């Protein structure tokens, strides 16, 4: 719905310096993408049901899990509530990027929005710039809300040093990019917008359970830990636990360390692989149009 005004803006005539103003000049990809991003953000926050689903669901799950298990303490004196809060921050960021982007693009493709955009002179990159802006706004807002809830109720401690703040920044940055590219790629998998929910949400829910979001990762069976290690969410969760939990909590990890080098390598590999996958699989047309 937000694409149509931008498509009109992209097709609007301007002036060409090379022909003394007689030939129309189209806006650049960056300018059009920024305009589209503003429209995407406005449209998103006007859809109350979507906002509640994206922002409220992780908070509700954190409150429920924290209320049930939050008063328990691990063998290293660390609140289980803090462990859940750190994991839910990773899960919330992934939901705002992978899940939200995958569902949104699949729905727009099914409604013919992408087909109409592709038929305009707008640069294709502008569409993705707009989506990136929306994802960044959602991720920052989601993380801020979950951090506030974790600090207020579940003994979560904000990063205590510049190094930890830097780790928070790069783990969230790499993780968000990796999950966004995966969301763009998986948006081409559903046959229509109506069945995008099960196709995208079901594997994401499973990944959250086995990646240390809903269940402490050291409680996950080893064979499921190995499966989770193939995907970025597990490494996002582990990286964020290193930010918000005491150093002693590293003993709770299967490797008994945070493995931040591995976190960076796996997320970077997913970015490279996700980019290739997007270039190979992204479709502007619904399947019914060929």
C-alpha positions as CSV (number, residue, x, y, z in Angstrom):
1,X,0.0,0.0,0.0
2,X,2.9,2.3,0.7
3,X,4.5,1.6,-2.6
4,X,2.0,3.4,-4.9
5,X,2.8,7.0,-3.8
6,X,6.5,6.2,-4.2
7,X,5.9,4.7,-7.6
8,X,4.2,7.9,-8.7
9,X,7.0,9.9,-7.3
10,X,9.6,7.8,-9.2
11,X,7.6,8.3,-12.4
12,X,7.2,12.1,-11.9
13,X,9.1,14.2,-14.4
14,X,12.0,16.4,-13.4
15,X,14.6,18.3,-15.2
16,X,17.7,17.1,-17.0
17,X,20.8,19.3,-16.8
18,X,22.2,17.6,-19.9
19,X,19.4,18.8,-22.1
20,X,18.7,22.3,-20.7
21,X,15.7,21.0,-18.7
22,X,13.8,19.5,-21.7
23,X,14.2,15.9,-20.7
24,X,12.7,14.4,-17.6
25,X,15.1,13.2,-14.9
26,X,14.1,10.5,-12.5
27,X,15.0,10.6,-8.8
28,X,18.0,8.5,-7.7
29,X,17.7,5.2,-6.0
30,X,18.8,6.6,-2.6
31,X,16.4,9.6,-2.6
32,X,13.5,7.4,-3.7
33,X,14.4,4.7,-1.2
34,X,14.6,7.2,1.7
35,X,11.1,8.6,0.7
36,X,9.8,5.0,0.5
37,X,11.3,4.2,3.9
38,X,9.5,7.2,5.5
39,X,6.3,6.0,4.0
40,X,6.9,2.4,5.1
41,X,7.5,3.5,8.7
42,X,4.4,5.7,8.7
43,X,2.2,2.9,7.2
44,X,3.6,0.3,9.6
45,X,2.9,2.3,12.8
46,X,-0.7,3.0,11.5
47,X,-1.4,-0.7,11.3
48,X,-2.1,-1.3,15.0
49,X,-2.5,-5.1,14.6
50,X,0.9,-5.4,12.9
51,X,2.5,-3.2,15.5
52,X,1.0,-5.2,18.4
53,X,2.1,-8.5,16.7
54,X,5.7,-7.3,16.1
55,X,6.3,-5.5,19.3
56,X,3.9,-6.8,21.9
57,X,4.4,-10.6,21.3
58,X,8.0,-10.8,22.3
59,X,7.3,-8.6,25.4
60,X,4.3,-10.9,26.3
61,X,6.4,-14.0,25.9
62,X,9.3,-12.5,28.0
63,X,6.8,-11.5,30.8
64,X,5.2,-15.0,30.7
65,X,8.5,-16.9,30.7
66,X,10.1,-14.5,33.2
67,X,7.1,-14.8,35.5
68,X,7.3,-18.6,35.5
69,X,11.1,-19.1,35.6
70,X,12.5,-15.6,36.4
71,X,13.1,-16.2,40.1
72,X,15.2,-19.3,39.5
73,X,18.9,-19.0,39.6
74,X,21.5,-21.0,37.7
75,X,24.4,-22.9,39.3
76,X,26.5,-19.8,38.7
77,X,24.2,-17.4,40.5
78,X,22.7,-15.9,37.4
79,X,19.0,-15.2,37.2
80,X,17.2,-17.3,34.6
81,X,15.0,-14.3,33.9
82,X,18.1,-12.4,32.7
83,X,19.0,-15.4,30.5
84,X,15.5,-15.3,29.0
85,X,15.6,-11.5,28.5
86,X,18.9,-11.7,26.6
87,X,17.6,-14.4,24.4
88,X,14.3,-12.6,23.7
89,X,16.2,-9.5,22.6
90,X,17.8,-11.6,19.9
91,X,14.5,-13.3,19.1
92,X,12.7,-9.9,18.9
93,X,15.4,-8.5,16.5
94,X,15.1,-11.5,14.3
95,X,11.3,-11.3,14.3
96,X,11.4,-7.6,13.3
97,X,13.8,-8.4,10.4
98,X,13.3,-12.0,9.2
99,X,9.7,-12.7,10.0
100,X,8.3,-9.2,9.4
101,X,10.2,-8.7,6.1
102,X,9.4,-12.1,4.8
103,X,5.6,-11.8,5.5
104,X,5.5,-8.2,4.2
105,X,7.2,-8.8,0.9
106,X,5.2,-12.0,0.3
107,X,2.0,-10.1,0.8
108,X,3.1,-7.2,-1.4
109,X,4.0,-9.6,-4.2
110,X,0.7,-11.4,-3.9
111,X,-1.2,-8.1,-4.1
112,X,0.7,-7.1,-7.2
113,X,2.6,-4.2,-5.6
114,X,6.0,-5.5,-6.7
115,X,4.7,-6.1,-10.2
116,X,3.5,-2.5,-10.4
117,X,6.8,-1.1,-8.9
118,X,8.8,-3.2,-11.4
119,X,6.9,-1.5,-14.2
120,X,7.8,2.0,-13.1
121,X,11.1,3.7,-13.8
122,X,12.0,3.5,-10.1
123,X,15.4,1.8,-9.5
124,X,14.8,-1.7,-7.9
125,X,17.4,-0.8,-5.2
126,X,15.0,1.9,-3.9
127,X,12.5,-0.7,-2.8
128,X,15.1,-2.5,-0.7
129,X,16.4,0.7,0.8
130,X,12.9,1.5,2.0
131,X,12.6,-2.0,3.6
132,X,16.0,-1.6,5.2
133,X,14.9,1.7,6.9
134,X,11.7,0.0,8.1
135,X,13.7,-3.0,9.6
136,X,16.2,-0.7,11.3
137,X,13.5,1.4,13.0
138,X,11.6,-1.8,14.1
139,X,14.8,-3.5,15.4
140,X,15.9,-0.5,17.4
141,X,12.5,0.0,18.9
142,X,12.1,-3.7,19.7
143,X,15.5,-4.0,21.4
144,X,14.9,-0.8,23.4
145,X,11.5,-2.1,24.7
146,X,12.8,-5.6,25.6
147,X,15.9,-4.1,27.3
148,X,13.7,-1.9,29.4
149,X,11.4,-4.8,30.4
150,X,14.5,-7.0,31.2
151,X,16.2,-4.3,33.3
152,X,13.0,-3.4,35.1
153,X,11.8,-6.9,36.0
154,X,14.3,-9.6,35.3
155,X,17.7,-8.5,36.7
156,X,19.1,-7.8,33.2
157,X,22.1,-5.4,33.4
158,X,22.9,-2.9,30.6
159,X,26.3,-3.3,29.0
160,X,28.9,-2.2,31.6
161,X,31.7,-1.2,29.3
162,X,32.4,0.4,25.9
163,X,33.5,-3.0,24.6
164,X,30.2,-4.6,25.5
165,X,28.3,-1.7,23.8
166,X,30.4,-2.3,20.7
167,X,29.6,-6.0,20.9
168,X,25.9,-5.2,21.1
169,X,26.2,-3.0,18.1
170,X,28.0,-5.4,15.8
171,X,26.1,-8.5,16.8
172,X,22.8,-6.7,16.3
173,X,24.1,-5.2,13.0
174,X,25.4,-8.4,11.5
175,X,22.5,-10.4,12.8
176,X,19.8,-8.0,11.5
177,X,21.4,-7.9,8.0
178,X,21.7,-11.7,8.0
179,X,18.1,-12.2,9.1
180,X,16.8,-9.5,6.7
181,X,18.5,-11.2,3.7
182,X,17.1,-14.6,4.8
183,X,13.6,-12.9,5.1
184,X,13.8,-11.5,1.6
185,X,14.9,-14.9,0.3
186,X,12.2,-16.9,2.0
187,X,9.5,-14.4,0.9
188,X,9.7,-16.1,-2.6
189,X,8.9,-19.5,-1.1
190,X,5.2,-19.2,-0.4
191,X,2.9,-19.7,-3.3
192,X,0.7,-16.9,-2.2
193,X,0.4,-14.2,0.5
194,X,-2.3,-16.2,2.2
195,X,0.0,-19.2,3.0
196,X,3.0,-17.1,3.8
197,X,2.3,-17.2,7.5
198,X,2.8,-21.0,8.1
199,X,5.7,-21.2,5.6
200,X,7.7,-18.4,7.3
201,X,6.5,-18.5,10.9
202,X,6.6,-22.2,11.6
203,X,10.4,-22.7,11.0
204,X,11.1,-19.4,12.8
205,X,9.2,-20.6,15.9
206,X,11.1,-23.9,15.9
207,X,14.4,-22.0,15.6
208,X,13.6,-19.8,18.6
209,X,13.0,-22.9,20.7
210,X,16.3,-24.6,19.8
211,X,18.4,-21.4,19.6
212,X,18.2,-20.3,23.2
213,X,15.3,-17.8,22.9
214,X,12.5,-19.6,24.6
215,X,14.6,-22.2,26.3
216,X,18.1,-21.8,27.9
217,X,20.5,-23.1,25.3
218,X,22.3,-25.4,27.7
219,X,18.9,-27.2,28.2
220,X,18.5,-27.9,24.5
221,X,19.4,-31.5,23.5
222,X,22.9,-31.7,21.8
223,X,21.5,-32.9,18.5
224,X,19.2,-29.9,18.3
225,X,22.1,-27.6,19.4
226,X,24.0,-28.8,16.3
227,X,21.0,-28.0,14.1
228,X,20.6,-24.5,15.6
229,X,24.3,-23.8,15.1
230,X,23.6,-23.8,11.3
231,X,21.4,-20.7,11.6
232,X,22.1,-17.1,12.6
233,X,19.6,-16.9,15.5
234,X,21.6,-19.2,17.7
235,X,24.7,-17.0,17.2
236,X,22.8,-13.8,17.7
237,X,21.5,-15.1,21.0
238,X,24.9,-16.2,22.1
239,X,26.5,-12.9,21.2
240,X,23.8,-11.0,23.1
241,X,24.2,-13.2,26.1
242,X,27.8,-12.1,26.2
243,X,26.7,-8.5,26.3
244,X,24.0,-8.7,29.0
245,X,25.2,-11.6,31.3
246,X,28.2,-11.7,33.6
247,X,31.4,-13.2,32.3
248,X,30.8,-16.2,34.5
249,X,27.8,-17.1,32.4
250,X,30.1,-18.2,29.6
251,X,30.5,-21.5,31.6
252,X,26.8,-22.2,30.7
253,X,27.5,-22.3,27.0
254,X,28.3,-25.7,25.4
255,X,31.8,-24.5,24.5
256,X,32.2,-22.8,27.9
257,X,33.0,-19.5,26.1
258,X,31.2,-16.9,24.2
259,X,33.0,-17.7,20.9
260,X,32.5,-14.2,19.6
261,X,34.9,-14.8,16.7
262,X,32.7,-17.7,15.6
263,X,29.6,-15.5,16.1
264,X,31.1,-12.9,13.7
265,X,32.2,-15.5,11.1
266,X,28.8,-17.3,11.0
267,X,26.8,-14.1,10.7
268,X,29.1,-12.8,8.0
269,X,28.8,-16.1,6.1
270,X,25.0,-15.9,6.3
271,X,25.1,-12.3,5.0
272,X,27.2,-13.5,2.0
273,X,25.1,-16.6,1.4
274,X,21.8,-14.7,1.9
275,X,22.8,-12.1,-0.6
276,X,23.6,-14.7,-3.2
277,X,20.3,-16.5,-2.4
278,X,18.3,-13.3,-2.7
279,X,19.9,-12.5,-6.1
280,X,19.0,-16.0,-7.3
281,X,15.5,-16.4,-5.9
282,X,13.9,-13.0,-5.5
283,X,10.8,-12.6,-7.7
284,X,8.9,-9.4,-8.6
285,X,5.9,-11.4,-9.9
286,X,3.6,-13.8,-8.1
287,X,3.8,-17.4,-9.1
288,X,0.5,-17.2,-10.9
289,X,2.0,-14.7,-13.3
290,X,4.9,-16.9,-14.2
